[in-house]
Amino acid sequence: MQYISTRGGIEPVSFTEAVMMGLATDGGLLLPRTIPRIGSETFAEWKDLTYQDLAFEIMSRFIDDIPDADLHKLISRSYASFDREEITPLVHQGSLHIMELFHGPTLAFKDVALQFLGNVIEYLLEKKDSVMNILGATSGDTGSAAIYGVRGKERINIFILHPHQRVSEVQEKQMTTVTDTNVFNIAIRGTFDDGQAIVKAIFNDLNFKEEQHLGAINSINWARVLAQVVYYVYACLHISSHENDKATDFAVPTGNFGDIFAGYIAKRMLPEGSIRKLLLATNSNDILTRMVNDGDYSLSQVEATSSPSMDIQSASNFERYLYYLLDEEPDRVSQAMTQLTETGKIDLIDFKDQIQRDFTAEKATEEDVSATITDFYREYRYIIDPHTAVGVHCALKHQTKGIPVCCLATAHPAKFGDTVEKAIGKPLELPVSISEIMEKETRCELMDADKNLIQDFIKKHSKHG
């Protein structure tokens, strides 16, 4: 399988080259040249596979430069740290299927991809006798999942930017209490979008990227998206076996467009009708909802909400979808992204019909989020976090009678204890992994959101081969 850039400025590369490149050297995002299609017969044969075996079946269709035996080992190692045998178990609450994606080491859905990506990078560095300095920005959960994916790995240093005082206390502690010598936390005075812009600008400085052996672990890395495709297929197999092979709708809380883009890839892979609708759910930072409902992709101010991992206006993965929306024409993608940089918006009004064939979208206000957590607990005695509540709100508003809906539960509610406890009217019992870190020593640098300052810091602390 070859990988190409959304902007068409590079020669095709292999999967392992795509992983190590992260962001394409022309500033675009990497995508497989083709999306493999899964026939109905093959899909039916997958119904009894374990999560790990299903992951191999899906990933091996996108990866042809890692031997099968090695890929099996990487997958097995990546999910050994999860506390449930099913990895992403489904529970059934009322009319909804809730897929719990928070059973990894940092209790967030990012673990599903980042445990795998960390192991793949380590494997490739050992093969090449090389080193990497990973650079990423987080709106809350990516940072800790990335850190836990590579902490202590001798060939890797990791630099994670997070917006100062704009993530939950638990999210911050999960990052800053990791004091391994290869981990560097940087709190920036600004928003996640500021941090992501710095990361992209640094990666676009090709000389610096090469000199410092920089790699990406954010959702701009294709391997992240690929690992997330697996749980959509897993859910479809599980639900179809319980719902007489009915098509499934998915409700996806999203800010950076990576999680729902994985669903879009799964929908294109699977037999017709396996996934019916992708319900895109945002909080008050509603650029993606406006894009779907109005054809309006325009940046605005980031609002701080109770679902901070979605407090994003510039969705990093949107460019991948834009590539397909614009008929896989890189020049048009480049023009659109230039327009976004220069004007802060892309006019997609002429594409609204196509976008609405691909997605349905809904925004949840802070009042909606609180009420959803409260009502869901009262009715089912099941506790959801604020991000999951955004998705559940969307699911209940757009549910079609007789069509199963799978809501992605993206984080353990204890990660957002203040909001959840207020909504359900009782204290939460903290998982051991959280209670243990709350009093631990922390290490973090507080810096201005300045590209040059960040580059100087990386240069001072980077690992060199």
C-alpha positions as CSV (number, residue, x, y, z in Angstrom):
1,M,0.0,0.0,0.0
2,Q,1.3,3.4,-1.0
3,Y,0.5,6.7,0.8
4,I,0.1,10.1,-0.8
5,S,-0.3,13.6,0.4
6,T,-3.5,15.5,0.3
7,R,-1.6,18.3,-1.4
8,G,0.1,16.1,-4.0
9,G,3.7,17.4,-3.4
10,I,5.5,14.2,-2.6
11,E,6.2,10.9,-4.2
12,P,4.2,8.0,-2.8
13,V,5.6,6.5,0.3
14,S,5.2,3.2,2.2
15,F,3.2,2.8,5.5
16,T,6.4,2.8,7.6
17,E,7.7,5.9,5.8
18,A,4.3,7.6,6.4
19,V,4.4,6.8,10.1
20,M,7.9,8.3,10.4
21,M,7.1,11.3,8.3
22,G,3.9,12.2,10.3
23,L,3.0,15.4,8.4
24,A,3.8,15.2,4.7
25,T,6.8,17.3,3.7
26,D,4.6,19.5,1.5
27,G,2.4,20.4,4.5
28,G,-0.4,18.0,3.6
29,L,-1.7,15.0,5.4
30,L,-1.0,11.4,4.3
31,L,-3.6,9.0,3.0
32,P,-3.6,5.6,1.5
33,R,-3.7,5.7,-2.3
34,T,-6.8,3.5,-2.2
35,I,-9.2,2.3,0.5
36,P,-9.5,-1.5,0.5
37,R,-13.1,-2.8,0.2
38,I,-14.3,-5.6,2.4
39,G,-16.8,-8.0,0.8
40,S,-19.9,-9.3,2.6
41,E,-18.5,-12.8,2.9
42,T,-15.3,-11.6,4.5
43,F,-17.1,-9.3,6.8
44,A,-19.3,-12.2,8.0
45,E,-16.2,-14.4,8.6
46,W,-14.9,-11.7,11.0
47,K,-17.8,-12.0,13.5
48,D,-16.1,-14.3,15.9
49,L,-12.6,-12.7,15.8
50,T,-11.0,-11.3,19.0
51,Y,-10.4,-7.5,18.9
52,Q,-6.7,-8.2,18.3
53,D,-7.3,-10.6,15.4
54,L,-9.8,-8.2,13.8
55,A,-7.2,-5.4,14.2
56,F,-4.7,-7.5,12.3
57,E,-7.2,-8.2,9.5
58,I,-7.9,-4.5,9.0
59,M,-4.4,-3.1,9.5
60,S,-2.7,-5.7,7.3
61,R,-4.8,-4.4,4.4
62,F,-3.1,-1.0,4.8
63,I,0.4,-2.3,5.9
64,D,2.5,-4.4,3.6
65,D,6.0,-3.5,4.8
66,I,5.8,-5.0,8.3
67,P,6.0,-8.8,8.4
68,D,2.7,-10.4,9.5
69,A,4.3,-12.1,12.5
70,D,5.8,-8.7,13.7
71,L,2.4,-6.9,13.2
72,H,0.6,-9.6,15.2
73,K,3.2,-9.0,18.1
74,L,2.8,-5.2,17.9
75,I,-1.0,-5.4,18.1
76,S,-0.8,-7.9,21.0
77,R,1.6,-5.8,22.9
78,S,-0.4,-2.6,22.3
79,Y,-3.6,-4.0,23.9
80,A,-2.0,-5.9,26.7
81,S,-2.3,-2.8,28.9
82,F,-6.2,-2.6,28.6
83,D,-8.3,-3.7,31.5
84,R,-11.0,-5.4,29.5
85,E,-10.6,-8.5,27.3
86,E,-12.9,-6.9,24.6
87,I,-10.6,-3.8,24.5
88,T,-13.6,-1.6,23.4
89,P,-16.6,-3.3,25.1
90,L,-20.2,-2.3,24.2
91,V,-22.9,-1.8,26.9
92,H,-26.5,-1.3,26.1
93,Q,-28.4,1.5,27.8
94,G,-31.9,2.1,26.8
95,S,-32.1,2.5,23.0
96,L,-28.4,3.2,22.7
97,H,-25.3,1.0,22.4
98,I,-22.4,2.7,24.3
99,M,-18.9,1.7,23.1
100,E,-16.5,2.2,26.0
101,L,-13.2,3.4,24.6
102,F,-11.7,4.3,27.9
103,H,-10.2,1.0,29.2
104,G,-6.6,1.8,28.3
105,P,-3.9,3.2,30.7
106,T,-5.0,6.8,30.5
107,L,-8.8,6.1,30.5
108,A,-9.4,7.8,27.1
109,F,-10.1,6.7,23.6
110,K,-6.7,8.0,22.4
111,D,-5.1,4.9,24.1
112,V,-6.5,2.7,21.4
113,A,-4.4,4.3,18.8
114,L,-1.4,5.6,20.7
115,Q,-0.4,2.4,22.4
116,F,-0.2,0.9,18.9
117,L,1.6,3.9,17.4
118,G,4.2,4.1,20.2
119,N,5.1,0.4,19.7
120,V,5.3,0.8,15.9
121,I,7.6,3.8,16.2
122,E,9.8,2.0,18.7
123,Y,9.9,-1.1,16.4
124,L,10.9,1.0,13.3
125,L,13.6,2.9,15.2
126,E,15.2,-0.3,16.4
127,K,15.2,-1.6,12.8
128,K,16.9,1.6,11.6
129,D,19.1,2.1,14.7
130,S,17.7,5.6,14.9
131,V,16.1,8.0,17.4
132,M,13.0,10.2,17.2
133,N,11.8,13.4,19.0
134,I,8.0,13.3,19.0
135,L,6.3,16.7,19.0
136,G,2.5,17.1,19.6
137,A,-0.2,19.4,20.9
138,T,-3.1,18.2,23.0
139,S,-6.5,19.5,23.9
140,G,-6.5,17.1,26.9
141,D,-6.4,13.4,26.2
142,T,-3.9,13.0,23.3
143,G,-1.0,14.2,25.4
144,S,-1.3,11.7,28.3
145,A,-2.1,8.8,25.9
146,A,0.9,9.7,23.8
147,I,3.2,10.0,26.8
148,Y,2.0,6.7,28.2
149,G,2.6,5.2,24.8
150,V,6.3,6.1,24.7
151,R,7.4,6.8,28.3
152,G,10.7,5.1,29.1
153,K,11.4,4.2,25.5
154,E,15.2,4.8,25.1
155,R,15.1,5.9,21.4
156,I,12.3,8.4,21.9
157,N,11.9,11.8,23.5
158,I,8.5,13.3,23.6
159,F,7.5,17.0,23.7
160,I,3.8,17.7,24.4
161,L,2.2,21.2,24.3
162,H,-1.1,21.7,26.2
163,P,-3.1,24.9,26.8
164,H,-2.3,26.2,30.3
165,Q,-5.3,25.8,32.7
166,R,-7.6,24.8,29.8
167,V,-7.5,21.0,30.4
168,S,-9.1,19.2,33.4
169,E,-7.1,18.7,36.6
170,V,-6.9,14.9,35.9
171,Q,-5.8,15.4,32.3
172,E,-3.1,17.7,33.5
173,K,-1.9,15.4,36.2
174,Q,-1.9,12.4,33.9
175,M,0.7,14.3,31.8
176,T,2.8,16.2,34.3
177,T,3.2,13.4,36.8
178,V,5.1,11.3,34.2
179,T,8.6,12.3,35.1
180,D,10.5,9.8,33.0
181,T,13.6,11.5,31.5
182,N,12.3,11.2,28.0
183,V,9.1,13.1,28.7
184,F,8.8,16.9,28.4
185,N,5.5,18.7,29.1
186,I,5.0,22.3,28.0
187,A,2.0,24.3,29.1
188,I,1.5,27.2,26.7
189,R,-0.2,30.5,27.4
190,G,-3.0,30.1,24.8
191,T,-5.4,27.7,23.3
192,F,-5.1,24.2,21.8
193,D,-5.3,25.8,18.3
194,D,-2.3,28.0,19.2
195,G,-0.4,24.9,20.2
196,Q,-1.4,23.0,17.1
197,A,-0.4,25.9,14.8
198,I,3.0,26.0,16.4
199,V,3.4,22.2,15.9
200,K,2.4,22.5,12.2
201,A,4.7,25.5,11.7
202,I,7.6,23.6,13.2
203,F,7.0,20.5,11.1
204,N,6.9,22.8,8.0
205,D,10.4,24.0,8.9
206,L,11.9,21.0,7.0
207,N,15.5,21.7,8.0
208,F,14.7,21.8,11.7
209,K,12.5,18.7,11.3
210,E,15.3,16.7,9.8
211,E,18.0,18.0,12.1
212,Q,16.0,17.2,15.2
213,H,14.6,13.9,14.0
214,L,11.0,15.1,14.6
215,G,8.0,12.8,14.4
216,A,4.3,13.3,14.9
217,I,2.0,11.4,17.2
218,N,-1.0,13.7,16.9
219,S,-3.9,12.5,14.7
220,I,-2.0,14.0,11.8
221,N,-0.2,10.6,11.9
222,W,-2.1,8.2,9.6
223,A,-1.4,5.2,12.0
224,R,-3.6,6.9,14.6
225,V,-6.6,7.0,12.2
226,L,-6.0,3.4,11.1
227,A,-6.0,2.1,14.6
228,Q,-9.3,3.9,15.3
229,V,-11.0,2.4,12.2
230,V,-10.8,-1.0,13.9
231,Y,-13.3,-0.2,16.7
232,Y,-16.0,1.0,14.2
233,V,-15.7,-2.4,12.4
234,Y,-15.8,-4.2,15.8
235,A,-18.9,-2.3,16.8
236,C,-20.7,-3.1,13.5
237,L,-19.9,-6.8,13.9
238,H,-21.2,-6.8,17.5
239,I,-24.3,-4.8,16.8
240,S,-25.3,-6.6,13.6
241,S,-25.1,-10.0,15.4
242,H,-27.6,-8.7,18.0
243,E,-29.8,-6.5,15.8
244,N,-30.5,-8.9,12.9
245,D,-27.8,-7.4,10.6
246,K,-29.3,-3.9,10.6
247,A,-27.1,-1.0,9.5
248,T,-25.7,1.1,12.4
249,D,-25.6,4.8,13.0
250,F,-22.6,6.2,15.0
251,A,-22.7,9.3,17.2
252,V,-19.2,10.7,17.5
253,P,-18.2,13.6,19.8
254,T,-15.4,15.3,17.8
255,G,-13.4,18.5,17.7
256,N,-10.3,17.6,15.6
257,F,-12.3,15.4,13.1
258,G,-9.9,12.4,13.5
259,D,-12.3,10.1,15.3
260,I,-15.2,10.6,12.9
261,F,-12.8,10.5,9.9
262,A,-11.9,7.0,11.0
263,G,-15.6,6.2,10.9
264,Y,-15.7,7.7,7.4
265,I,-12.9,5.3,6.3
266,A,-14.7,2.4,7.9
267,K,-17.9,3.2,6.1
268,R,-16.1,3.3,2.7
269,M,-14.4,0.0,3.5
270,L,-17.3,-2.1,4.7
271,P,-20.1,-3.7,2.7
272,E,-22.8,-1.2,1.6
273,G,-25.2,-0.4,4.5
274,S,-23.0,-1.6,7.3
275,I,-22.8,2.0,8.6
276,R,-25.8,4.1,7.8
277,K,-25.1,7.5,9.3
278,L,-22.2,9.2,11.0
279,L,-23.6,11.7,13.5
280,L,-21.0,14.4,14.1
281,A,-21.5,16.0,17.5
282,T,-19.7,19.2,18.7
283,N,-19.8,21.4,21.7
284,S,-20.1,25.2,21.5
285,N,-16.9,25.2,19.3
286,D,-19.1,24.3,16.4
287,I,-17.1,24.8,13.3
288,L,-17.7,21.2,12.1
289,T,-21.5,21.4,12.8
290,R,-21.6,24.7,10.8
291,M,-19.7,23.0,8.0
292,V,-22.2,20.1,7.8
293,N,-25.4,22.1,8.2
294,D,-24.5,25.3,6.4
295,G,-21.4,24.7,4.3
296,D,-19.6,27.2,6.5
297,Y,-16.1,26.2,7.6
298,S,-15.0,29.5,9.2
299,L,-12.7,29.9,12.2
300,S,-14.0,31.7,15.3
301,Q,-12.9,32.2,18.9
302,V,-12.3,29.1,21.0
303,E,-14.8,28.8,23.9
304,A,-13.8,27.0,27.1
305,T,-16.3,24.3,27.9
306,S,-16.8,21.3,30.2
307,S,-15.6,19.0,27.3
308,P,-12.1,20.6,26.8
309,S,-10.8,17.9,24.4
310,M,-13.3,19.3,21.9
311,D,-12.4,23.0,22.4
312,I,-11.0,23.3,18.9
313,Q,-11.8,25.5,16.0
314,S,-9.2,24.4,13.4
315,A,-9.8,20.7,13.0
316,S,-6.5,19.1,12.0
317,N,-8.0,16.1,10.3
318,F,-10.5,18.0,8.2
319,E,-8.0,18.3,5.3
320,R,-8.2,14.5,4.8
321,Y,-12.0,14.6,4.3
322,L,-11.6,17.7,2.1
323,Y,-9.4,15.7,-0.2
324,Y,-12.2,13.3,-0.9
325,L,-14.8,16.0,-1.0
326,L,-12.8,17.8,-3.7
327,D,-12.7,14.7,-5.9
328,E,-9.2,13.7,-4.8
329,E,-7.6,16.7,-6.6
330,P,-4.6,17.9,-4.6
331,D,-4.4,21.3,-6.3
332,R,-7.9,22.1,-5.1
333,V,-7.1,21.0,-1.6
334,S,-3.9,23.2,-1.6
335,Q,-6.0,26.2,-2.8
336,A,-8.6,25.6,-0.1
337,M,-6.1,25.4,2.7
338,T,-4.3,28.5,1.4
339,Q,-7.7,30.2,1.5
340,L,-8.3,29.1,5.1
341,T,-4.9,30.4,6.1
342,E,-5.4,33.8,4.4
343,T,-9.1,34.4,5.2
344,G,-9.9,32.1,8.1
345,K,-12.6,30.2,6.1
346,I,-13.4,27.8,3.3
347,D,-16.7,28.3,1.4
348,L,-18.2,24.9,1.0
349,I,-21.8,25.9,0.4
350,D,-21.7,24.3,-3.1
351,F,-20.8,20.9,-1.5
352,K,-23.4,21.0,1.2
353,D,-25.5,18.2,-0.3
354,Q,-22.5,15.8,-0.5
355,I,-21.4,16.7,3.0
356,Q,-24.9,16.0,4.3
357,R,-24.8,12.6,2.6
358,D,-21.7,11.8,4.5
359,F,-22.6,13.3,7.9
360,T,-25.4,14.6,10.1
361,A,-24.3,17.2,12.7
362,E,-25.6,18.6,15.9
363,K,-24.2,21.1,18.6
364,A,-24.6,20.6,22.3
365,T,-24.6,23.6,24.6
366,E,-23.3,23.4,28.2
367,E,-26.8,23.2,29.4
368,D,-27.4,20.2,27.0
369,V,-24.3,18.5,28.3
370,S,-25.2,18.8,32.0
371,A,-28.8,17.8,31.4
372,T,-27.8,14.7,29.3
373,I,-25.4,13.5,32.1
374,T,-28.1,14.0,34.7
375,D,-30.9,12.4,32.7
376,F,-28.8,9.4,31.6
377,Y,-27.8,8.7,35.2
378,R,-31.3,9.1,36.5
379,E,-32.8,6.7,33.9
380,Y,-30.1,4.1,33.6
381,R,-27.7,4.6,36.6
382,Y,-25.0,4.9,34.0
383,I,-22.5,7.7,34.2
384,I,-21.0,9.4,31.1
385,D,-18.4,12.1,30.8
386,P,-19.1,15.5,29.2
387,H,-17.6,14.5,25.8
388,T,-19.7,11.3,25.6
389,A,-22.7,13.4,26.7
390,V,-22.2,15.6,23.6
391,G,-22.5,12.5,21.5
392,V,-25.5,11.0,23.4
393,H,-27.3,14.4,23.0
394,C,-26.8,14.2,19.3
395,A,-27.8,10.5,19.1
396,L,-31.1,11.0,21.0
397,K,-32.0,14.0,18.8
398,H,-31.3,12.3,15.5
399,Q,-32.2,8.7,16.4
400,T,-34.4,6.9,13.8
401,K,-36.8,4.3,15.1
402,G,-35.5,0.7,14.4
403,I,-32.0,1.8,13.6
404,P,-29.3,0.9,16.2
405,V,-27.1,3.8,17.3
406,C,-23.6,3.3,18.7
407,C,-22.4,6.2,20.9
408,L,-18.6,6.5,21.3
409,A,-17.8,6.9,25.0
410,T,-14.5,8.7,24.7
411,A,-13.3,9.1,28.3
412,H,-13.9,7.8,31.8
413,P,-16.2,10.2,33.7
414,A,-13.7,10.4,36.5
415,K,-11.4,12.5,34.3
416,F,-14.0,15.3,34.5
417,G,-15.2,14.7,38.1
418,D,-16.3,18.3,38.9
419,T,-18.7,18.5,35.9
420,V,-20.0,15.0,36.4
421,E,-20.5,15.2,40.2
422,K,-22.4,18.4,39.8
423,A,-24.7,16.8,37.2
424,I,-25.4,13.6,39.1
425,G,-25.4,15.0,42.6
426,K,-23.0,12.6,44.2
427,P,-19.2,12.1,44.4
428,L,-17.5,9.8,42.0
429,E,-15.4,6.9,43.0
430,L,-12.0,7.4,41.4
431,P,-10.3,4.6,39.6
432,V,-7.0,3.6,41.3
433,S,-5.0,4.9,38.3
434,I,-6.4,8.4,38.9
435,S,-6.4,8.6,42.7
436,E,-2.7,7.5,42.8
437,I,-1.5,10.4,40.7
438,M,-3.4,13.3,42.3
439,E,-0.7,14.0,44.9
440,K,2.3,13.0,42.9
441,E,5.2,15.2,42.0
442,T,4.8,17.1,38.7
443,R,7.2,18.4,36.1
444,C,6.1,21.0,33.4
445,E,7.5,24.1,31.6
446,L,5.2,27.1,31.3
447,M,5.9,29.0,28.1
448,D,4.4,31.6,25.8
449,A,2.8,30.3,22.6
450,D,5.8,31.3,20.6
451,K,7.2,29.0,17.9
452,N,10.8,30.2,18.3
453,L,10.7,29.6,22.1
454,I,9.4,26.0,21.6
455,Q,12.0,25.3,18.9
456,D,14.8,26.5,21.2
457,F,13.5,24.2,24.0
458,I,13.3,21.2,21.7
459,K,16.8,21.8,20.4
460,K,18.1,22.0,23.9
461,H,16.5,18.7,25.1
462,S,16.2,16.6,21.9
463,K,17.6,13.2,21.5
464,H,20.3,12.7,18.8
465,G,21.4,9.5,17.2
